[in-house]
Amino acid sequence: MLDKIQFLLSMQIIGLCVLGGIMMLLRSFGNRARLILAWSMIMWALMAVIRISVNSYVDEVKEAFHPDVLIASCFVTACLASYVIEKLRPGFLTFRRFAVFLSPVVIGGLSYLTYRLSGGEIHIFYSIKDVFTYFNMDVFLRLLVLALTLFYMILPIYLVVKYADEYTAYLSENVSDPENYDLRWLKRTMLVLSILYFLYAVLLLTDRTILYVVIKAIMLIVWFYFFYKALFLKNIRIEHTFRNGWDLPSNDDEEEDDDDEEQRGALFKRYAEEVNTWFEREKPYLNDDLRLTDLQRVFPISRSYLSQLFNKELGMSFSDYVNQFRIEESKRLMDAEPLASIQEIAERSGFHSISTFRRAFTKHTGIIPSEYKRG
């Protein structure tokens, strides 16, 4: 019975990863992070196939620490780490950087393949204790691949912890709906990946069939959640590297040094008035994906100056400024059309989702939309 359940769960995981990967490929539309995740899912399916082929009979003792599973899983974790990097810094992973990032996996895999083809001694292990019974080049290469896997597991967690605040600040200053780019999803991604990695480690070393069944059931749920969220997550292109940080270089740095402070203040004030007038006249905030770069098409100012304009002259982030207009629009609609639903009001006011609308409305007014509507 457990044999059949385990096989069915494995097939479902493989099917989800293959079909999900293909769907993500078809919906990538130049979104490099989605492209990377798509191939990661397909590689995970391949790893599952390898795992099944290694231990095809559940009635027999499981082989642990298999080199093929180790190498395939190392490649998967490297791809998933690349996904997190690309979400944190869209556009950073060029083909060359991606190839360099994956090169340790390729080198480790080729090293083991060379050792195997050269007639090196290969052992079969049935528990983690057996691994250290015979320490030779076979064990060393397997441990090397495992060490690389651990590196690719830890790296994205480190990056999210290190750059979370800067990433959040960047989004609030450059997009009108930072919640739809969802840093919380990146943090949840770390939790999801940690669960997957822990389950992978147990599967790699365990010889208990019941654990296979329980773990694969959990893994199926985790992969479905991961796929569903990543499929609809927005992406923003950031044209600078990790080394440069999140502060965009200004094209006007030298001019700023020479400009008179008073003249610059007067210029900021004039632009602030023009931005206000444009928002009131054209209502660009009704676009739920309005970005700071959209303002550059109207106002001949660098992105650095625009950020300063909102933070210094207007005293708020770009996203707060836009939501201020959206909230006023929503209040006008609720006053004029009392029968309209909250969902409809949110969409017509420029909000991407009703949950984002509720949070923004409460932040700006101190009450929830339904309270205002009843009042």
C-alpha positions in Angstrom: 0.0 0.0 0.0 2.7 2.5 1.0 4.5 1.4 -2.2 1.6 2.6 -4.4 1.1 5.8 -2.4 4.7 6.8 -2.6 4.8 6.1 -6.3 1.6 8.2 -6.9 3.0 11.1 -4.9 6.3 11.0 -6.8 4.4 11.0 -10.1 2.3 14.0 -8.9 5.4 16.0 -7.9 7.1 15.2 -11.2 3.9 16.1 -13.1 3.5 19.4 -11.2 7.1 20.4 -11.7 7.1 19.5 -15.4 3.7 21.1 -16.3 4.4 24.0 -13.9 7.8 24.6 -15.4 6.4 24.5 -19.0 3.7 27.0 -18.0 6.2 29.3 -16.4 8.3 29.1 -19.6 5.3 30.0 -21.7 4.5 33.0 -19.4 8.1 34.2 -18.9 7.7 37.2 -21.3 11.3 38.3 -20.7 11.0 37.8 -16.9 14.3 36.2 -16.2 13.5 35.1 -12.6 10.4 33.2 -13.9 12.5 31.6 -16.6 15.1 30.4 -14.0 12.4 29.1 -11.7 10.8 27.2 -14.6 14.0 25.4 -15.4 14.5 24.8 -11.6 11.1 23.0 -11.5 11.9 20.9 -14.5 15.3 20.0 -12.9 13.6 19.1 -9.7 11.3 16.7 -11.7 14.5 15.2 -13.2 16.0 14.8 -9.8 12.8 13.0 -8.6 13.0 10.7 -11.6 16.7 9.9 -10.8 15.7 9.3 -7.2 13.0 6.8 -8.2 15.3 5.0 -10.6 18.0 4.7 -7.8 15.5 3.2 -5.3 12.8 1.7 -7.6 11.8 -1.0 -5.2 10.5 0.1 -1.8 10.6 -3.4 -0.3 14.4 -3.3 -0.6 16.9 -1.3 1.5 17.2 2.2 0.3 20.5 3.4 -1.1 21.6 6.7 0.6 23.9 9.5 -0.5 23.7 8.5 -4.2 26.0 10.6 -6.3 23.5 11.1 -9.1 20.9 12.5 -6.7 23.6 14.7 -5.1 24.7 16.2 -8.3 21.1 16.8 -9.6 20.0 18.3 -6.3 23.1 20.6 -6.3 22.1 21.9 -9.7 18.5 22.5 -8.5 19.6 24.4 -5.4 21.9 26.5 -7.6 19.0 27.4 -9.9 16.7 28.2 -7.0 19.4 30.4 -5.5 19.6 32.1 -8.9 15.9 32.7 -8.8 16.2 34.6 -5.5 19.1 36.6 -6.8 17.2 37.6 -9.8 14.1 38.6 -7.8 16.2 40.8 -5.5 18.2 42.3 -8.4 16.3 41.9 -11.7 18.6 42.0 -14.7 21.7 41.2 -12.6 22.1 37.6 -13.8 23.3 37.9 -17.4 24.0 34.7 -19.2 27.7 35.0 -18.4 27.1 35.6 -14.6 24.6 32.7 -14.5 27.1 30.4 -16.2 29.9 31.4 -13.7 27.4 31.0 -10.8 26.6 27.4 -11.9 30.2 26.5 -12.9 31.1 24.9 -9.5 28.2 22.4 -10.0 29.3 21.6 -13.5 32.9 21.2 -12.4 31.9 19.0 -9.4 29.6 16.8 -11.6 32.3 16.4 -14.3 34.9 15.6 -11.6 32.8 12.8 -10.3 32.0 11.5 -13.8 35.7 11.5 -14.7 36.5 9.6 -11.5 33.8 7.0 -12.2 34.8 6.6 -15.9 38.5 6.2 -14.9 37.6 3.1 -12.9 37.6 4.7 -9.4 36.2 2.7 -6.5 32.5 3.3 -6.0 30.7 2.4 -2.8 27.0 1.8 -2.1 25.8 3.4 1.2 22.7 2.6 3.1 23.0 5.1 5.9 25.0 8.2 6.7 27.2 6.2 9.1 28.4 4.0 6.2 29.6 7.1 4.3 32.5 7.6 6.8 33.4 4.0 6.9 35.4 4.2 3.7 36.8 7.6 3.1 38.3 7.8 -0.3 38.1 9.9 -3.4 34.5 8.7 -4.0 33.4 9.9 -0.6 35.4 13.2 -0.9 33.8 14.1 -4.3 30.3 13.4 -2.9 31.0 15.5 0.2 32.3 18.3 -2.1 29.1 18.3 -4.0 27.1 18.3 -0.8 29.1 21.2 0.5 28.3 23.1 -2.7 24.7 22.3 -2.2 24.8 23.7 1.3 26.4 26.9 -0.1 23.6 27.4 -2.6 21.1 26.8 0.1 22.6 29.4 2.5 23.4 32.1 -0.1 19.8 33.2 -0.9 18.9 33.3 2.8 21.9 35.6 3.5 21.0 37.9 0.6 17.4 38.3 1.6 18.3 39.0 5.2 21.1 41.5 4.1 19.2 43.4 1.4 15.6 43.2 2.7 15.4 46.8 4.0 17.1 48.3 1.0 14.9 46.4 -1.4 11.8 47.5 0.4 12.9 51.2 0.4 13.8 50.9 -3.3 10.4 49.6 -4.2 8.5 52.2 -2.1 10.4 54.9 -4.0 10.1 53.5 -7.5 6.7 51.7 -7.9 3.2 52.7 -6.9 2.3 49.3 -5.6 5.3 47.8 -3.7 3.2 45.2 -2.1 2.6 43.6 -5.4 6.3 43.0 -5.8 6.0 41.4 -2.4 9.2 41.3 -0.3 7.2 39.1 2.1 7.0 36.6 -0.7 10.8 36.5 -0.8 10.9 35.9 2.9 8.3 33.2 2.5 10.4 31.8 -0.3 13.2 31.3 2.1 10.9 29.4 4.4 9.6 27.3 1.5 13.1 26.6 0.2 14.3 25.7 3.7 11.4 23.2 4.0 12.3 21.7 0.6 15.9 21.5 1.4 15.3 19.8 4.8 12.9 17.3 3.2 15.5 16.7 0.5 18.2 16.0 3.1 15.9 13.5 4.9 15.0 11.8 1.6 18.7 11.7 0.7 19.6 9.8 3.8 16.5 8.0 5.0 15.7 4.3 4.5 12.2 4.4 5.9 9.3 4.1 3.5 6.7 5.8 5.7 9.0 8.9 5.8 9.1 8.9 2.0 5.3 9.0 1.9 4.8 11.8 4.5 7.6 13.9 3.1 6.5 13.7 -0.5 3.0 14.6 0.5 4.3 17.8 2.2 6.7 18.4 -0.7 3.8 18.3 -3.2 1.9 21.0 -1.2 5.0 23.2 -0.9 5.8 23.0 -4.6 2.3 23.9 -5.6 2.3 27.0 -3.3 5.7 28.0 -4.6 4.6 27.7 -8.2 1.3 29.5 -7.7 2.8 32.5 -6.0 5.8 32.8 -8.3 3.6 32.6 -11.4 1.8 35.9 -10.6 4.6 37.8 -8.8 5.6 41.1 -10.5 9.1 41.9 -11.5 11.0 45.3 -11.7 14.2 45.8 -13.6 17.0 47.3 -11.6 19.9 48.5 -13.7 22.8 48.2 -11.2 24.8 45.6 -9.4 24.9 44.3 -5.8 28.2 46.0 -5.3 26.7 49.4 -6.1 23.9 49.0 -3.5 20.4 50.3 -4.1 21.2 54.0 -4.4 21.0 54.7 -8.1 23.9 56.8 -9.5 22.8 60.3 -10.4 23.8 61.7 -13.7 23.7 65.2 -12.1 26.1 64.6 -9.2 28.7 67.1 -10.5 26.0 69.7 -11.4 24.5 69.3 -7.9 27.8 70.3 -6.3 27.9 73.6 -8.4 24.2 74.4 -8.2 23.1 77.0 -5.7 21.1 75.5 -2.9 18.4 78.1 -3.2 18.0 77.7 -6.9 17.8 73.9 -6.5 15.1 74.4 -3.8 13.1 76.6 -6.2 13.5 74.1 -9.0 12.2 71.3 -6.7 9.3 73.4 -5.7 8.3 74.1 -9.3 8.6 70.5 -10.3 6.5 69.5 -7.2 3.8 71.8 -8.3 3.9 70.5 -11.9 3.8 66.9 -10.7 0.7 67.7 -8.5 -1.0 69.5 -11.4 -0.3 66.5 -13.7 -1.6 64.0 -11.2 -4.8 66.0 -10.7 -5.3 66.6 -14.5 -4.2 63.3 -16.1 -4.9 60.9 -13.1 -2.0 58.6 -13.9 -2.5 57.0 -10.5 -5.4 55.0 -11.9 -2.8 52.8 -13.6 -2.2 50.0 -11.0 1.4 49.5 -12.2 2.5 53.2 -12.3 6.3 53.5 -11.8 8.7 56.3 -11.2 10.1 55.7 -14.7 6.6 56.6 -16.1 7.1 60.1 -14.7 10.4 60.5 -16.5 8.6 60.3 -19.8 6.7 63.4 -18.8 9.2 65.3 -16.7 12.9 65.7 -17.9 14.4 64.7 -14.5 16.7 61.9 -13.6 15.4 59.1 -11.4 17.7 60.3 -8.6 16.2 63.8 -8.7 12.6 62.4 -8.8 13.3 60.3 -5.7 14.6 63.4 -3.9 11.6 65.4 -5.1 9.2 63.0 -3.4 11.3 62.4 -0.3 12.5 66.0 0.4 10.0 68.4 -1.3 6.8 66.3 -0.9 7.9 64.6 2.3 6.8 61.0 1.4 7.8 58.1 -0.8 6.5 57.7 -4.3 4.1 54.9 -3.4 2.6 56.9 -0.5 2.2 59.9 -2.8 0.4 57.8 -5.4 -1.8 56.1 -2.9 -2.8 59.4 -1.4 -4.5 60.3 -4.8 -6.0 56.8 -5.1 -7.5 57.0 -1.6 -9.1 60.4 -2.5 -10.4 58.9 -5.7 -11.9 55.9 -3.8 -13.6 58.3 -1.3 -15.1 60.3 -4.2 -16.4 57.1 -5.8 -17.9 55.8 -2.5 -19.6 59.1 -2.0 -21.0 59.3 -5.5 -21.8 55.6 -5.9 -22.9 54.1 -2.6 -24.1 50.8 -4.2 -20.7 50.0 -5.8 -18.8 47.2 -4.1 -15.5 47.7 -2.3 -13.8 45.4 -4.9 -15.1 47.6 -7.7 -14.0 50.8 -5.9 -10.5 49.4 -5.3 -10.1 48.5 -9.0 -11.4 51.8 -10.3 -9.2 53.7 -7.9 -6.0 52.2 -9.3 -5.4 49.5 -6.7 -4.1 46.1 -7.8 -6.0 44.2 -5.1 -8.6 44.7 -2.5 -6.2 43.8 0.3 -3.7 46.4 -0.8 -6.6 48.9 -1.0 -7.7 48.2 2.6 -4.2 48.5 4.0 -3.6 51.8 2.2 -7.0 53.2 3.1 -6.5 52.4 6.8 -3.0 53.9 6.7 -4.2 57.2 5.2 -7.6 57.6 7.0 -7.4 55.5 10.2 -10.5 53.5 9.3 -11.3 50.6 6.9 -13.2 51.3 3.6 -16.5 49.7 4.8 -16.6 52.0 7.8 -16.1 55.1 5.6 -18.8 53.8 3.2 -21.3 53.3 6.0 -20.5 56.7 7.4 
